[in-house]
Amino acid sequence: MKTATHSALFIPGGCLTAQAFRGYLNGSLSATEQIRVKEHLRSCRICSDALEGYKRHRNQDFLQGDLEMLSTRIRKRYAAHLNRKTTFPVMIVIVLIIFFIIILIAYYIIRFLLINPS
């Protein structure tokens, strides 16, 4: 039974589950489970960073601030992506128009020179 509880703390890759984080923060894990989690947190940078995120987001002010910051970043990245998408086709059209104008000018110059050889 203990093995099932211990294995329930970790995902197949070896890191802590979300339930393990919550249990650790709430103090609802057994003493043995607490020790296993602490040992894992000392050796796993990903889980220790995730734990700090869990702690930070328990405070609604931090959570709201982080959500706003992420939302702003996403909007900026999306806007930059849209600008890149619309800029590229516009540039192609401008280049094609200029190329077409140059060809027309060359055609009329050649035609004028052929009709009126001096």
C-alpha positions in Angstrom: 0.0 0.0 0.0 2.8 2.4 0.8 4.4 1.7 -2.6 1.2 2.7 -4.3 1.1 6.0 -2.3 4.7 6.7 -3.0 4.4 6.0 -6.7 1.3 8.2 -6.8 3.5 11.1 -5.9 5.6 10.8 -9.0 4.8 10.8 -12.7 6.4 8.0 -14.9 9.3 10.4 -15.7 10.2 10.6 -12.1 9.0 14.1 -11.2 6.3 15.2 -8.8 2.6 15.2 -9.7 0.5 18.3 -9.2 -1.3 16.4 -6.4 2.1 15.8 -4.7 2.9 19.5 -4.8 -0.5 20.4 -3.3 -0.2 17.7 -0.6 3.3 18.9 0.2 2.2 22.5 0.5 -0.9 21.6 2.5 1.0 19.3 4.8 -1.3 16.4 4.0 1.5 14.0 3.1 2.7 11.4 5.5 6.1 11.9 7.1 7.7 9.4 4.8 6.1 11.1 1.7 7.3 14.5 2.9 10.9 13.2 3.2 10.7 11.7 -0.3 9.4 14.9 -1.8 12.1 17.0 0.0 14.8 14.7 -1.3 13.4 14.9 -4.8 13.2 18.7 -4.6 16.8 19.0 -3.6 17.9 17.0 -6.7 15.4 18.2 -9.3 15.6 21.8 -10.4 12.4 21.6 -12.4 10.3 20.4 -9.5 11.9 22.9 -7.1 11.1 25.7 -9.6 7.6 24.4 -10.0 7.1 24.4 -6.2 8.2 28.0 -6.1 5.5 28.7 -8.8 2.9 26.8 -6.7 3.8 28.9 -3.6 3.8 32.1 -5.6 0.4 31.5 -7.1 -1.3 30.7 -3.9 -1.1 34.5 -3.4 -3.8 36.0 -5.6 -1.9 39.3 -6.1 1.1 37.5 -7.6 -1.2 35.3 -9.7 -3.0 38.2 -11.1 0.2 40.1 -11.8 1.8 37.1 -13.5 -1.3 36.5 -15.6 -1.3 40.1 -16.8 2.4 39.9 -17.6 2.0 36.7 -19.6 -1.1 38.1 -21.3 0.9 41.2 -22.4 3.8 39.1 -23.7 1.4 36.9 -25.7 -0.3 40.0 -27.2 3.0 41.5 -28.1 4.3 38.3 -29.7 1.0 37.8 -31.6 1.1 41.4 -32.8 4.7 41.0 -34.0 3.7 37.8 -35.7 0.8 39.5 -37.5 3.1 42.4 -38.6 5.6 39.9 -40.1 2.8 38.1 -41.9 1.3 41.2 -43.5 4.7 42.9 -44.2 6.1 40.1 -46.4 3.2 40.0 -48.9 3.1 43.8 -49.1 6.8 43.9 -49.9 6.4 41.3 -52.6 3.6 43.3 -54.3 5.7 46.5 -54.1 8.7 44.8 -55.7 6.5 43.3 -58.4 5.0 46.7 -59.2 8.4 48.4 -59.4 9.7 45.6 -61.6 6.7 45.9 -63.9 7.2 49.7 -64.2 10.9 49.2 -65.1 9.9 46.7 -67.8 7.3 49.1 -69.2 9.8 52.0 -69.3 12.4 49.7 -71.0 9.8 48.6 -73.6 8.9 52.2 -74.5 12.5 53.3 -74.7 13.4 50.3 -77.0 10.3 50.9 -79.1 11.1 54.6 -79.4 14.6 53.8 -80.5 13.5 51.3 -83.1 10.9 53.5 -84.6 13.1 56.7 -84.6 16.6 55.5 -85.4 18.8 58.6 -85.7 
